[in-house]
Amino acid sequence: MLLEVVEVGLESTPAKKNWRKLMQNVVTHFPGHGTLFEEKYLEGRAEGEAKGILRVLEVRGLPLSDDVRQRITTCTDLDRLNDWLDRSGTVERAEDLFTEEGPAA
């Protein structure tokens, strides 16, 4: 939050452009440190992935039970969400996202 306060305080000054460049580098250095900034960033990514999965399923006209919707929206594992997003375009039923793919026949 302090980083955002500084950015807002810089308004439209030339320093704001430099500040934003510096902050881009901050993002590349926080992974794995468990900072609040990292947590919020990852929560936002997970939320975005979940919305994308739900949108693909909805556009495809697949029915979404409350259980499926809740399982997708409460997942915070980005690898799992990415897998579900990839699979959301090809599954026959929304519930099929959660089945483990077996070895190729």
C-alpha positions, 0 to 999 in steps of 0.5 A: 500500500505504501508503494501505491500511496507514493505513486498516487502522490507523484500525480502526473510529475515526471518522477511518476514515470521513473517510479513506475519503472522502478516498481516493475523491478520490485515485482520481479524480486518478491517471489517466494518471500511471502510479503503482503504485496506478493500475497495480494498479487497472487490472489489477484492472479488466481481470481482472474484465472478463475473468472476466465475459466468460468467465462469459457465454460459459460460461453460454451454453454456448459451448466455450472453447479454451485459446487463447480463454481465454488471449487473454481473460485476458491482455488488458489493454486495457479498451476491447477487453475492454468490446467483447468483453463487449458482444459475448459475449452475441451471438456464435455462437462464442467465437472470434467475439469476435476478428473485426473487425466490418465495415461494416453491409451 
